[in-house]
Amino acid sequence: MATLSDLTPREMEILQLVLVGRTNKAIAAKIFVCEKTVEFHLNHIYTKIGVRTRLMAGMWAMQQDRTGETREIPS
């Protein structure tokens, strides 16, 4: 089973922005990349953690936080 520490710093940053409700376009503007790059990272996140949607990824991240995972999601 994957944990937050399995994600790269960039994947963690994108996951945090997903958690606060940002769209791919808004994430791309915030981190100065194109939307396709955000989609690329999200697909890697989904594959690593075994989910298929951003909602499921958000729920997974929140569950990791509750289980006492030591690595924090950056804000």
All heavy atoms as a GROMACS GRO file, in nm:
protein
  596
    1MET      N    1   0.084  -0.118   0.000
    1MET     CA    2   0.000   0.000   0.000
    1MET      C    3   0.088   0.124   0.000
    1MET      O    4   0.187   0.133   0.071
    1MET     CB    5  -0.090   0.000   0.123
    1MET     CG    6  -0.174   0.125   0.136
    1MET     SD    7  -0.289   0.122   0.272
    1MET     CE    8  -0.432   0.071   0.184
    2ALA      N    9   0.051   0.221  -0.082
    2ALA     CA   10   0.128   0.344  -0.095
    2ALA      C   11   0.106   0.435   0.026
    2ALA      O   12   0.003   0.430   0.092
    2ALA     CB   13   0.087   0.417  -0.222
    3THR      N   14   0.205   0.518   0.051
    3THR     CA   15   0.195   0.619   0.156
    3THR      C   16   0.232   0.755   0.097
    3THR      O   17   0.281   0.763  -0.017
    3THR     CB   18   0.289   0.589   0.274
    3THR    OG1   19   0.424   0.597   0.228
    3THR    CG2   20   0.262   0.452   0.334
    4LEU      N   21   0.212   0.859   0.171
    4LEU     CA   22   0.247   0.993   0.124
    4LEU      C   23   0.395   1.003   0.088
    4LEU      O   24   0.432   1.075  -0.004
    4LEU     CB   25   0.212   1.098   0.229
    4LEU     CG   26   0.063   1.123   0.251
    4LEU    CD1   27   0.043   1.216   0.370
    4LEU    CD2   28  -0.002   1.180   0.127
    5SER      N   29   0.479   0.930   0.156
    5SER     CA   30   0.623   0.937   0.128
    5SER      C   31   0.660   0.874  -0.006
    5SER      O   32   0.772   0.891  -0.053
    5SER     CB   33   0.702   0.872   0.242
    5SER     OG   34   0.668   0.736   0.255
    6ASP      N   35   0.566   0.804  -0.069
    6ASP     CA   36   0.590   0.747  -0.202
    6ASP      C   37   0.574   0.850  -0.313
    6ASP      O   38   0.611   0.826  -0.427
    6ASP     CB   39   0.496   0.630  -0.229
    6ASP     CG   40   0.522   0.511  -0.138
    6ASP    OD1   41   0.640   0.487  -0.105
    6ASP    OD2   42   0.425   0.444  -0.099
    7LEU      N   43   0.518   0.966  -0.279
    7LEU     CA   44   0.497   1.071  -0.378
    7LEU      C   45   0.615   1.166  -0.381
    7LEU      O   46   0.679   1.192  -0.280
    7LEU     CB   47   0.369   1.149  -0.345
    7LEU     CG   48   0.240   1.069  -0.338
    7LEU    CD1   49   0.123   1.160  -0.301
    7LEU    CD2   50   0.212   0.997  -0.469
    8THR      N   51   0.642   1.219  -0.501
    8THR     CA   52   0.749   1.318  -0.516
    8THR      C   53   0.703   1.450  -0.455
    8THR      O   54   0.583   1.472  -0.436
    8THR     CB   55   0.783   1.340  -0.664
    8THR    OG1   56   0.671   1.402  -0.728
    8THR    CG2   57   0.820   1.210  -0.734
    9PRO      N   58   0.797   1.541  -0.428
    9PRO     CA   59   0.756   1.672  -0.377
    9PRO      C   60   0.657   1.743  -0.470
    9PRO      O   61   0.561   1.805  -0.423
    9PRO     CB   62   0.888   1.748  -0.366
    9PRO     CG   63   0.990   1.641  -0.342
    9PRO     CD   64   0.943   1.525  -0.426
   10ARG      N   65   0.675   1.734  -0.600
   10ARG     CA   66   0.584   1.798  -0.694
   10ARG      C   67   0.446   1.732  -0.689
   10ARG      O   68   0.343   1.800  -0.691
   10ARG     CB   69   0.640   1.793  -0.835
   10ARG     CG   70   0.552   1.862  -0.938
   10ARG     CD   71   0.533   2.010  -0.907
   10ARG     NE   72   0.612   2.087  -0.999
   10ARG     CZ   73   0.625   2.217  -0.994
   10ARG    NH1   74   0.564   2.286  -0.900
   10ARG    NH2   75   0.699   2.280  -1.080
   11GLU      N   76   0.443   1.600  -0.680
   11GLU     CA   77   0.315   1.529  -0.668
   11GLU      C   78   0.244   1.567  -0.539
   11GLU      O   79   0.123   1.586  -0.538
   11GLU     CB   80   0.337   1.378  -0.676
   11GLU     CG   81   0.379   1.330  -0.813
   11GLU     CD   82   0.429   1.188  -0.816
   11GLU    OE1   83   0.461   1.131  -0.709
   11GLU    OE2   84   0.438   1.131  -0.927
   12MET      N   85   0.319   1.584  -0.432
   12MET     CA   86   0.261   1.627  -0.306
   12MET      C   87   0.202   1.767  -0.319
   12MET      O   88   0.093   1.794  -0.270
   12MET     CB   89   0.367   1.626  -0.195
   12MET     CG   90   0.418   1.489  -0.157
   12MET     SD   91   0.296   1.396  -0.067
   12MET     CE   92   0.291   1.489   0.084
   13GLU      N   93   0.273   1.855  -0.386
   13GLU     CA   94   0.225   1.991  -0.406
   13GLU      C   95   0.094   1.992  -0.486
   13GLU      O   96  -0.002   2.060  -0.449
   13GLU     CB   97   0.332   2.073  -0.480
   13GLU     CG   98   0.297   2.215  -0.505
   13GLU     CD   99   0.409   2.290  -0.576
   13GLU    OE1  100   0.497   2.229  -0.637
   13GLU    OE2  101   0.404   2.414  -0.570
   14ILE      N  102   0.090   1.913  -0.591
   14ILE     CA  103  -0.031   1.905  -0.673
   14ILE      C  104  -0.145   1.843  -0.595
   14ILE      O  105  -0.259   1.890  -0.601
   14ILE     CB  106  -0.001   1.830  -0.804
   14ILE    CG1  107   0.088   1.918  -0.893
   14ILE    CG2  108  -0.130   1.790  -0.875
   14ILE    CD1  109   0.142   1.850  -1.016
   15LEU      N  110  -0.118   1.739  -0.519
   15LEU     CA  111  -0.222   1.676  -0.439
   15LEU      C  112  -0.280   1.774  -0.337
   15LEU      O  113  -0.401   1.778  -0.316
   15LEU     CB  114  -0.168   1.551  -0.369
   15LEU     CG  115  -0.268   1.468  -0.290
   15LEU    CD1  116  -0.386   1.424  -0.378
   15LEU    CD2  117  -0.199   1.346  -0.229
   16GLN      N  118  -0.196   1.856  -0.277
   16GLN     CA  119  -0.244   1.957  -0.183
   16GLN      C  120  -0.337   2.055  -0.253
   16GLN      O  121  -0.441   2.093  -0.200
   16GLN     CB  122  -0.126   2.032  -0.119
   16GLN     CG  123  -0.168   2.147  -0.030
   16GLN     CD  124  -0.248   2.104   0.091
   16GLN    OE1  125  -0.222   1.999   0.146
   16GLN    NE2  126  -0.344   2.185   0.131
   17LEU      N  127  -0.301   2.096  -0.372
   17LEU     CA  128  -0.385   2.190  -0.447
   17LEU      C  129  -0.517   2.125  -0.489
   17LEU      O  130  -0.621   2.192  -0.491
   17LEU     CB  131  -0.309   2.245  -0.567
   17LEU     CG  132  -0.189   2.334  -0.529
   17LEU    CD1  133  -0.102   2.362  -0.650
   17LEU    CD2  134  -0.236   2.463  -0.466
   18VAL      N  135  -0.514   1.997  -0.518
   18VAL     CA  136  -0.638   1.923  -0.545
   18VAL      C  137  -0.726   1.923  -0.420
   18VAL      O  138  -0.846   1.944  -0.428
   18VAL     CB  139  -0.608   1.779  -0.592
   18VAL    CG1  140  -0.733   1.691  -0.588
   18VAL    CG2  141  -0.549   1.779  -0.733
   19LEU      N  142  -0.664   1.901  -0.305
   19LEU     CA  143  -0.738   1.896  -0.179
   19LEU      C  144  -0.810   2.027  -0.146
   19LEU      O  145  -0.916   2.024  -0.083
   19LEU     CB  146  -0.646   1.859  -0.062
   19LEU     CG  147  -0.608   1.713  -0.052
   19LEU    CD1  148  -0.497   1.694   0.051
   19LEU    CD2  149  -0.729   1.629  -0.017
   20VAL      N  150  -0.755   2.138  -0.189
   20VAL     CA  151  -0.821   2.266  -0.162
   20VAL      C  152  -0.916   2.306  -0.274
   20VAL      O  153  -0.968   2.417  -0.275
   20VAL     CB  154  -0.719   2.379  -0.131
   20VAL    CG1  155  -0.643   2.349  -0.004
   20VAL    CG2  156  -0.628   2.407  -0.247
   21GLY      N  157  -0.936   2.216  -0.371
   21GLY     CA  158  -1.037   2.238  -0.473
   21GLY      C  159  -0.993   2.308  -0.600
   21GLY      O  160  -1.077   2.353  -0.678
   22ARG      N  161  -0.864   2.319  -0.622
   22ARG     CA  162  -0.815   2.385  -0.743
   22ARG      C  163  -0.839   2.298  -0.866
   22ARG      O  164  -0.826   2.177  -0.861
   22ARG     CB  165  -0.666   2.415  -0.733
   22ARG     CG  166  -0.626   2.510  -0.623
   22ARG     CD  167  -0.633   2.655  -0.671
   22ARG     NE  168  -0.605   2.748  -0.564
   22ARG     CZ  169  -0.490   2.812  -0.550
   22ARG    NH1  170  -0.392   2.795  -0.634
   22ARG    NH2  171  -0.476   2.897  -0.449
   23THR      N  172  -0.871   2.361  -0.977
   23THR     CA  173  -0.884   2.291  -1.105
   23THR      C  174  -0.744   2.268  -1.163
   23THR      O  175  -0.646   2.329  -1.117
   23THR     CB  176  -0.964   2.375  -1.206
   23THR    OG1  177  -0.891   2.496  -1.232
   23THR    CG2  178  -1.104   2.407  -1.153
   24ASN      N  179  -0.736   2.183  -1.265
   24ASN     CA  180  -0.607   2.161  -1.330
   24ASN      C  181  -0.552   2.293  -1.385
   24ASN      O  182  -0.432   2.320  -1.374
   24ASN     CB  183  -0.620   2.060  -1.444
   24ASN     CG  184  -0.639   1.918  -1.393
   24ASN    OD1  185  -0.646   1.894  -1.272
   24ASN    ND2  186  -0.648   1.824  -1.484
   25LYS      N  187  -0.640   2.375  -1.442
   25LYS     CA  188  -0.597   2.504  -1.496
   25LYS      C  189  -0.541   2.594  -1.386
   25LYS      O  190  -0.437   2.657  -1.403
   25LYS     CB  191  -0.714   2.571  -1.568
   25LYS     CG  192  -0.679   2.699  -1.637
   25LYS     CD  193  -0.798   2.752  -1.715
   25LYS     CE  194  -0.759   2.877  -1.792
   25LYS     NZ  195  -0.868   2.923  -1.878
   26ALA      N  196  -0.609   2.598  -1.273
   26ALA     CA  197  -0.563   2.681  -1.161
   26ALA      C  198  -0.432   2.627  -1.102
   26ALA      O  199  -0.344   2.705  -1.065
   26ALA     CB  200  -0.670   2.687  -1.053
   27ILE      N  201  -0.420   2.496  -1.095
   27ILE     CA  202  -0.295   2.435  -1.046
   27ILE      C  203  -0.181   2.471  -1.140
   27ILE      O  204  -0.072   2.511  -1.095
   27ILE     CB  205  -0.310   2.283  -1.031
   27ILE    CG1  206  -0.410   2.248  -0.920
   27ILE    CG2  207  -0.173   2.218  -1.003
   27ILE    CD1  208  -0.449   2.101  -0.915
   28ALA      N  209  -0.205   2.459  -1.269
   28ALA     CA  210  -0.102   2.490  -1.369
   28ALA      C  211  -0.055   2.634  -1.354
   28ALA      O  212   0.067   2.661  -1.356
   28ALA     CB  213  -0.155   2.463  -1.509
   29ALA      N  214  -0.148   2.727  -1.338
   29ALA     CA  215  -0.112   2.868  -1.323
   29ALA      C  216  -0.034   2.891  -1.194
   29ALA      O  217   0.064   2.967  -1.192
   29ALA     CB  218  -0.237   2.954  -1.325
   30LYS      N  219  -0.073   2.825  -1.087
   30LYS     CA  220  -0.010   2.843  -0.956
   30LYS      C  221   0.136   2.795  -0.956
   30LYS      O  222   0.222   2.859  -0.895
   30LYS     CB  223  -0.090   2.766  -0.850
   30LYS     CG  224  -0.029   2.759  -0.714
   30LYS     CD  225  -0.068   2.877  -0.631
   30LYS     CE  226  -0.020   2.855  -0.489
   30LYS     NZ  227  -0.007   2.979  -0.418
   31ILE      N  228   0.162   2.681  -1.023
   31ILE     CA  229   0.298   2.625  -1.020
   31ILE      C  230   0.377   2.648  -1.149
   31ILE      O  231   0.483   2.592  -1.168
   31ILE     CB  232   0.297   2.476  -0.981
   31ILE    CG1  233   0.225   2.391  -1.085
   31ILE    CG2  234   0.237   2.457  -0.842
   31ILE    CD1  235   0.235   2.240  -1.060
   32PHE      N  236   0.319   2.732  -1.238
   32PHE     CA  237   0.387   2.774  -1.361
   32PHE      C  238   0.423   2.660  -1.456
   32PHE      O  239   0.536   2.649  -1.503
   32PHE     CB  240   0.513   2.857  -1.328
   32PHE     CG  241   0.484   2.973  -1.238
   32PHE    CD1  242   0.518   2.968  -1.104
   32PHE    CD2  243   0.419   3.085  -1.286
   32PHE    CE1  244   0.489   3.076  -1.019
   32PHE    CE2  245   0.390   3.192  -1.203
   32PHE     CZ  246   0.425   3.189  -1.070
   33VAL      N  247   0.325   2.573  -1.481
   33VAL     CA  248   0.339   2.467  -1.581
   33VAL      C  249   0.213   2.466  -1.667
   33VAL      O  250   0.116   2.537  -1.638
   33VAL     CB  251   0.360   2.327  -1.516
   33VAL    CG1  252   0.488   2.324  -1.434
   33VAL    CG2  253   0.241   2.287  -1.432
   34CYS      N  254   0.211   2.385  -1.772
   34CYS     CA  255   0.090   2.377  -1.855
   34CYS      C  256  -0.006   2.273  -1.795
   34CYS      O  257   0.034   2.190  -1.713
   34CYS     CB  258   0.125   2.344  -2.000
   34CYS     SG  259   0.189   2.180  -2.027
   35GLU      N  260  -0.130   2.279  -1.837
   35GLU     CA  261  -0.232   2.187  -1.785
   35GLU      C  262  -0.196   2.041  -1.812
   35GLU      O  263  -0.224   1.955  -1.730
   35GLU     CB  264  -0.368   2.219  -1.846
   35GLU     CG  265  -0.437   2.337  -1.783
   35GLU     CD  266  -0.576   2.356  -1.838
   35GLU    OE1  267  -0.664   2.273  -1.807
   35GLU    OE2  268  -0.595   2.455  -1.913
   36LYS      N  269  -0.135   2.015  -1.927
   36LYS     CA  270  -0.097   1.877  -1.961
   36LYS      C  271   0.003   1.822  -1.859
   36LYS      O  272   0.001   1.705  -1.826
   36LYS     CB  273  -0.038   1.869  -2.102
   36LYS     CG  274  -0.139   1.884  -2.211
   36LYS     CD  275  -0.224   1.760  -2.218
   36LYS     CE  276  -0.321   1.770  -2.334
   36LYS     NZ  277  -0.416   1.661  -2.336
   37THR      N  278   0.090   1.907  -1.810
   37THR     CA  279   0.187   1.865  -1.708
   37THR      C  280   0.115   1.829  -1.579
   37THR      O  281   0.149   1.729  -1.514
   37THR     CB  282   0.292   1.974  -1.685
   37THR    OG1  283   0.358   2.002  -1.809
   37THR    CG2  284   0.395   1.931  -1.581
   38VAL      N  285   0.015   1.906  -1.542
   38VAL     CA  286  -0.064   1.876  -1.423
   38VAL      C  287  -0.134   1.741  -1.443
   38VAL      O  288  -0.132   1.656  -1.354
   38VAL     CB  289  -0.166   1.988  -1.393
   38VAL    CG1  290  -0.260   1.947  -1.280
   38VAL    CG2  291  -0.095   2.118  -1.361
   39GLU      N  292  -0.194   1.720  -1.559
   39GLU     CA  293  -0.260   1.592  -1.588
   39GLU      C  294  -0.162   1.477  -1.580
   39GLU      O  295  -0.194   1.370  -1.526
   39GLU     CB  296  -0.323   1.597  -1.728
   39GLU     CG  297  -0.442   1.688  -1.738
   39GLU     CD  298  -0.492   1.703  -1.881
   39GLU    OE1  299  -0.460   1.618  -1.967
   39GLU    OE2  300  -0.564   1.801  -1.906
   40PHE      N  301  -0.041   1.497  -1.632
   40PHE     CA  302   0.064   1.397  -1.625
   40PHE      C  303   0.095   1.359  -1.480
   40PHE      O  304   0.099   1.242  -1.444
   40PHE     CB  305   0.190   1.452  -1.695
   40PHE     CG  306   0.311   1.366  -1.684
   40PHE    CD1  307   0.329   1.258  -1.769
   40PHE    CD2  308   0.410   1.393  -1.590
   40PHE    CE1  309   0.443   1.179  -1.759
   40PHE    CE2  310   0.522   1.315  -1.579
   40PHE     CZ  311   0.538   1.207  -1.664
   41HIS      N  312   0.113   1.460  -1.395
   41HIS     CA  313   0.142   1.435  -1.254
   41HIS      C  314   0.024   1.367  -1.184
   41HIS      O  315   0.044   1.275  -1.105
   41HIS     CB  316   0.177   1.565  -1.181
   41HIS     CG  317   0.315   1.615  -1.211
   41HIS    ND1  318   0.430   1.544  -1.182
   41HIS    CD2  319   0.357   1.731  -1.268
   41HIS    CE1  320   0.536   1.613  -1.219
   41HIS    NE2  321   0.495   1.727  -1.272
   42LEU      N  322  -0.098   1.413  -1.213
   42LEU     CA  323  -0.215   1.351  -1.152
   42LEU      C  324  -0.226   1.204  -1.191
   42LEU      O  325  -0.257   1.119  -1.106
   42LEU     CB  326  -0.342   1.426  -1.190
   42LEU     CG  327  -0.366   1.556  -1.116
   42LEU    CD1  328  -0.484   1.631  -1.177
   42LEU    CD2  329  -0.390   1.531  -0.968
   43ASN      N  330  -0.199   1.173  -1.316
   43ASN     CA  331  -0.204   1.032  -1.359
   43ASN      C  332  -0.100   0.949  -1.285
   43ASN      O  333  -0.127   0.834  -1.247
   43ASN     CB  334  -0.187   1.020  -1.510
   43ASN     CG  335  -0.312   1.060  -1.584
   43ASN    OD1  336  -0.423   1.040  -1.536
   43ASN    ND2  337  -0.296   1.117  -1.702
   44HIS      N  338   0.017   1.005  -1.262
   44HIS     CA  339   0.120   0.934  -1.184
   44HIS      C  340   0.074   0.914  -1.040
   44HIS      O  341   0.095   0.807  -0.981
   44HIS     CB  342   0.253   1.008  -1.188
   44HIS     CG  343   0.332   0.978  -1.310
   44HIS    ND1  344   0.441   0.896  -1.311
   44HIS    CD2  345   0.314   1.018  -1.438
   44HIS    CE1  346   0.488   0.886  -1.433
   44HIS    NE2  347   0.413   0.959  -1.512
   45ILE      N  348   0.014   1.016  -0.982
   45ILE     CA  349  -0.039   1.005  -0.846
   45ILE      C  350  -0.143   0.895  -0.839
   45ILE      O  351  -0.138   0.807  -0.753
   45ILE     CB  352  -0.099   1.140  -0.798
   45ILE    CG1  353   0.010   1.245  -0.782
   45ILE    CG2  354  -0.176   1.121  -0.667
   45ILE    CD1  355  -0.042   1.387  -0.766
   46TYR      N  356  -0.239   0.898  -0.932
   46TYR     CA  357  -0.346   0.798  -0.933
   46TYR      C  358  -0.288   0.657  -0.943
   46TYR      O  359  -0.333   0.566  -0.872
   46TYR     CB  360  -0.441   0.819  -1.051
   46TYR     CG  361  -0.515   0.950  -1.053
   46TYR    CD1  362  -0.573   0.996  -1.171
   46TYR    CD2  363  -0.529   1.031  -0.940
   46TYR    CE1  364  -0.643   1.115  -1.176
   46TYR    CE2  365  -0.599   1.150  -0.944
   46TYR     CZ  366  -0.655   1.192  -1.063
   46TYR     OH  367  -0.724   1.309  -1.068
   47THR      N  368  -0.190   0.639  -1.030
   47THR     CA  369  -0.128   0.507  -1.047
   47THR      C  370  -0.056   0.462  -0.919
   47THR      O  371  -0.072   0.348  -0.874
   47THR     CB  372  -0.029   0.508  -1.165
   47THR    OG1  373  -0.101   0.540  -1.284
   47THR    CG2  374   0.039   0.373  -1.182
   48LYS      N  375   0.020   0.553  -0.861
   48LYS     CA  376   0.096   0.519  -0.740
   48LYS      C  377   0.006   0.480  -0.624
   48LYS      O  378   0.038   0.388  -0.549
   48LYS     CB  379   0.184   0.637  -0.696
   48LYS     CG  380   0.309   0.653  -0.778
   48LYS     CD  381   0.391   0.768  -0.723
   48LYS     CE  382   0.519   0.787  -0.801
   48LYS     NZ  383   0.602   0.894  -0.746
   49ILE      N  384  -0.106   0.550  -0.608
   49ILE     CA  385  -0.189   0.525  -0.490
   49ILE      C  386  -0.308   0.434  -0.520
   49ILE      O  387  -0.384   0.400  -0.430
   49ILE     CB  388  -0.235   0.657  -0.425
   49ILE    CG1  389  -0.329   0.736  -0.515
   49ILE    CG2  390  -0.114   0.741  -0.386
   49ILE    CD1  391  -0.385   0.863  -0.450
   50GLY      N  392  -0.324   0.396  -0.646
   50GLY     CA  393  -0.427   0.300  -0.682
   50GLY      C  394  -0.569   0.353  -0.684
   50GLY      O  395  -0.662   0.285  -0.642
   51VAL      N  396  -0.585   0.477  -0.734
   51VAL     CA  397  -0.718   0.536  -0.746
   51VAL      C  398  -0.740   0.580  -0.891
   51VAL      O  399  -0.647   0.579  -0.972
   51VAL     CB  400  -0.740   0.655  -0.650
   51VAL    CG1  401  -0.722   0.611  -0.505
   51VAL    CG2  402  -0.647   0.771  -0.683
   52ARG      N  403  -0.864   0.622  -0.922
   52ARG     CA  404  -0.896   0.660  -1.059
   52ARG      C  405  -0.945   0.803  -1.076
   52ARG      O  406  -0.955   0.852  -1.187
   52ARG     CB  407  -1.001   0.564  -1.114
   52ARG     CG  408  -0.949   0.423  -1.124
   52ARG     CD  409  -1.056   0.326  -1.161
   52ARG     NE  410  -1.107   0.353  -1.295
   52ARG     CZ  411  -1.184   0.271  -1.361
   52ARG    NH1  412  -1.220   0.157  -1.308
   52ARG    NH2  413  -1.226   0.302  -1.482
   53THR      N  414  -0.974   0.872  -0.965
   53THR     CA  415  -1.027   1.009  -0.976
   53THR      C  416  -0.961   1.101  -0.874
   53THR      O  417  -0.903   1.055  -0.775
   53THR     CB  418  -1.179   1.012  -0.950
   53THR    OG1  419  -1.203   0.976  -0.813
   53THR    CG2  420  -1.254   0.917  -1.044
   54ARG      N  421  -0.977   1.231  -0.895
   54ARG     CA  422  -0.921   1.329  -0.800
   54ARG      C  423  -0.994   1.323  -0.667
   54ARG      O  424  -0.934   1.344  -0.562
   54ARG     CB  425  -0.917   1.468  -0.860
   54ARG     CG  426  -1.048   1.532  -0.885
   54ARG     CD  427  -1.045   1.654  -0.978
   54ARG     NE  428  -0.959   1.762  -0.938
   54ARG     CZ  429  -0.857   1.808  -1.012
   54ARG    NH1  430  -0.834   1.758  -1.131
   54ARG    NH2  431  -0.783   1.906  -0.970
   55LEU      N  432  -1.124   1.292  -0.670
   55LEU     CA  433  -1.198   1.277  -0.545
   55LEU      C  434  -1.140   1.162  -0.463
   55LEU      O  435  -1.116   1.177  -0.342
   55LEU     CB  436  -1.347   1.254  -0.572
   55LEU     CG  437  -1.433   1.225  -0.450
   55LEU    CD1  438  -1.432   1.343  -0.353
   55LEU    CD2  439  -1.575   1.192  -0.492
   56MET      N  440  -1.116   1.050  -0.528
   56MET     CA  441  -1.059   0.935  -0.458
   56MET      C  442  -0.918   0.966  -0.408
   56MET      O  443  -0.879   0.923  -0.299
   56MET     CB  444  -1.059   0.812  -0.548
   56MET     CG  445  -1.200   0.761  -0.580
   56MET     SD  446  -1.201   0.632  -0.705
   56MET     CE  447  -1.131   0.496  -0.613
   57ALA      N  448  -0.842   1.043  -0.486
   57ALA     CA  449  -0.706   1.081  -0.443
   57ALA      C  450  -0.714   1.170  -0.319
   57ALA      O  451  -0.634   1.154  -0.226
   57ALA     CB  452  -0.633   1.153  -0.557
   58GLY      N  453  -0.809   1.262  -0.318
   58GLY     CA  454  -0.827   1.348  -0.201
   58GLY      C  455  -0.866   1.269  -0.078
   58GLY      O  456  -0.815   1.292   0.032
   59MET      N  457  -0.957   1.174  -0.097
   59MET     CA  458  -0.998   1.091   0.016
   59MET      C  459  -0.880   1.007   0.066
   59MET      O  460  -0.861   0.992   0.187
   59MET     CB  461  -1.115   1.001  -0.027
   59MET     CG  462  -1.242   1.080  -0.051
   59MET     SD  463  -1.376   0.983  -0.123
   59MET     CE  464  -1.395   0.854  -0.002
   60TRP      N  465  -0.801   0.956  -0.025
   60TRP     CA  466  -0.683   0.877   0.012
   60TRP      C  467  -0.587   0.964   0.094
   60TRP      O  468  -0.537   0.920   0.198
   60TRP     CB  469  -0.613   0.825  -0.114
   60TRP     CG  470  -0.488   0.750  -0.086
   60TRP    CD1  471  -0.475   0.617  -0.058
   60TRP    CD2  472  -0.355   0.805  -0.081
   60TRP    NE1  473  -0.342   0.587  -0.038
   60TRP    CE2  474  -0.267   0.700  -0.050
   60TRP    CE3  475  -0.303   0.933  -0.101
   60TRP    CZ2  476  -0.130   0.717  -0.039
   60TRP    CZ3  477  -0.166   0.951  -0.088
   60TRP    CH2  478  -0.081   0.844  -0.057
   61ALA      N  479  -0.562   1.088   0.048
   61ALA     CA  480  -0.470   1.177   0.119
   61ALA      C  481  -0.520   1.208   0.259
   61ALA      O  482  -0.442   1.209   0.355
   61ALA     CB  483  -0.450   1.306   0.040
   62MET      N  484  -0.649   1.232   0.272
   62MET     CA  485  -0.706   1.260   0.404
   62MET      C  486  -0.695   1.138   0.494
   62MET      O  487  -0.666   1.150   0.612
   62MET     CB  488  -0.851   1.306   0.390
   62MET     CG  489  -0.860   1.444   0.327
   62MET     SD  490  -1.026   1.499   0.284
   62MET     CE  491  -1.121   1.457   0.424
   63GLN      N  492  -0.713   1.019   0.439
   63GLN     CA  493  -0.700   0.897   0.518
   63GLN      C  494  -0.556   0.879   0.564
   63GLN      O  495  -0.530   0.839   0.677
   63GLN     CB  496  -0.744   0.776   0.436
   63GLN     CG  497  -0.738   0.647   0.512
   63GLN     CD  498  -0.780   0.529   0.427
   63GLN    OE1  499  -0.775   0.533   0.304
   63GLN    NE2  500  -0.822   0.423   0.492
   64GLN      N  501  -0.460   0.910   0.478
   64GLN     CA  502  -0.319   0.899   0.516
   64GLN      C  503  -0.288   0.990   0.632
   64GLN      O  504  -0.216   0.954   0.724
   64GLN     CB  505  -0.227   0.934   0.396
   64GLN     CG  506  -0.232   0.837   0.284
   64GLN     CD  507  -0.191   0.698   0.324
   64GLN    OE1  508  -0.080   0.679   0.375
   64GLN    NE2  509  -0.277   0.602   0.302
   65ASP      N  510  -0.344   1.110   0.628
   65ASP     CA  511  -0.322   1.207   0.735
   65ASP      C  512  -0.376   1.154   0.868
   65ASP      O  513  -0.314   1.171   0.972
   65ASP     CB  514  -0.389   1.340   0.697
   65ASP     CG  515  -0.353   1.451   0.795
   65ASP    OD1  516  -0.236   1.462   0.831
   65ASP    OD2  517  -0.444   1.525   0.833
   66ARG      N  518  -0.490   1.088   0.865
   66ARG     CA  519  -0.552   1.037   0.987
   66ARG      C  520  -0.480   0.914   1.043
   66ARG      O  521  -0.489   0.885   1.160
   66ARG     CB  522  -0.698   1.000   0.963
   66ARG     CG  523  -0.787   1.120   0.966
   66ARG     CD  524  -0.928   1.080   0.949
   66ARG     NE  525  -0.947   1.064   0.804
   66ARG     CZ  526  -1.042   0.994   0.747
   66ARG    NH1  527  -1.131   0.932   0.818
   66ARG    NH2  528  -1.051   0.987   0.617
   67THR      N  529  -0.404   0.843   0.959
   67THR     CA  530  -0.337   0.723   1.006
   67THR      C  531  -0.203   0.754   1.072
   67THR      O  532  -0.131   0.664   1.110
   67THR     CB  533  -0.316   0.621   0.891
   67THR    OG1  534  -0.233   0.680   0.792
   67THR    CG2  535  -0.447   0.575   0.834
   68GLY      N  536  -0.168   0.883   1.079
   68GLY     CA  537  -0.045   0.920   1.148
   68GLY      C  538   0.078   0.915   1.061
   68GLY      O  539   0.190   0.910   1.110
   69GLU      N  540   0.062   0.918   0.931
   69GLU     CA  541   0.175   0.922   0.839
   69GLU      C  542   0.264   1.040   0.879
   69GLU      O  543   0.214   1.149   0.906
   69GLU     CB  544   0.124   0.938   0.695
   69GLU     CG  545   0.230   0.962   0.593
   69GLU     CD  546   0.320   0.843   0.570
   69GLU    OE1  547   0.276   0.730   0.583
   69GLU    OE2  548   0.438   0.866   0.539
   70THR      N  549   0.395   1.019   0.880
   70THR     CA  550   0.485   1.122   0.931
   70THR      C  551   0.510   1.235   0.832
   70THR      O  552   0.536   1.346   0.873
   70THR     CB  553   0.620   1.060   0.970
   70THR    OG1  554   0.675   0.991   0.858
   70THR    CG2  555   0.605   0.967   1.087
   71ARG      N  556   0.500   1.210   0.704
   71ARG     CA  557   0.525   1.315   0.607
   71ARG      C  558   0.399   1.396   0.585
   71ARG      O  559   0.295   1.346   0.554
   71ARG     CB  560   0.570   1.253   0.475
   71ARG     CG  561   0.608   1.355   0.372
   71ARG     CD  562   0.676   1.290   0.257
   71ARG     NE  563   0.701   1.388   0.154
   71ARG     CZ  564   0.738   1.359   0.032
   71ARG    NH1  565   0.752   1.233  -0.001
   71ARG    NH2  566   0.758   1.452  -0.054
   72GLU      N  567   0.410   1.528   0.603
   72GLU     CA  568   0.295   1.616   0.592
   72GLU      C  569   0.272   1.658   0.447
   72GLU      O  570   0.366   1.666   0.368
   72GLU     CB  571   0.316   1.741   0.676
   72GLU     CG  572   0.318   1.713   0.823
   72GLU     CD  573   0.334   1.840   0.903
   72GLU    OE1  574   0.299   1.948   0.852
   72GLU    OE2  575   0.384   1.830   1.016
   73ILE      N  576   0.149   1.687   0.416
   73ILE     CA  577   0.117   1.746   0.286
   73ILE      C  578   0.151   1.893   0.296
   73ILE      O  579   0.104   1.961   0.386
   73ILE     CB  580  -0.032   1.726   0.252
   73ILE    CG1  581  -0.065   1.578   0.244
   73ILE    CG2  582  -0.069   1.798   0.123
   73ILE    CD1  583  -0.211   1.548   0.225
   74PRO      N  584   0.237   1.943   0.203
   74PRO     CA  585   0.276   2.084   0.213
   74PRO      C  586   0.158   2.176   0.189
   74PRO      O  587   0.069   2.145   0.112
   74PRO     CB  588   0.380   2.098   0.103
   74PRO     CG  589   0.356   1.987   0.010
   74PRO     CD  590   0.293   1.877   0.090
   75SER      N  591   0.160   2.292   0.256
   75SER     CA  592   0.049   2.387   0.235
   75SER      C  593   0.093   2.503   0.151
   75SER      O  594   0.200   2.519   0.112
   75SER     CB  595  -0.004   2.435   0.367
   75SER     OG  596   0.097   2.468   0.455
   0.00000   0.00000   0.00000
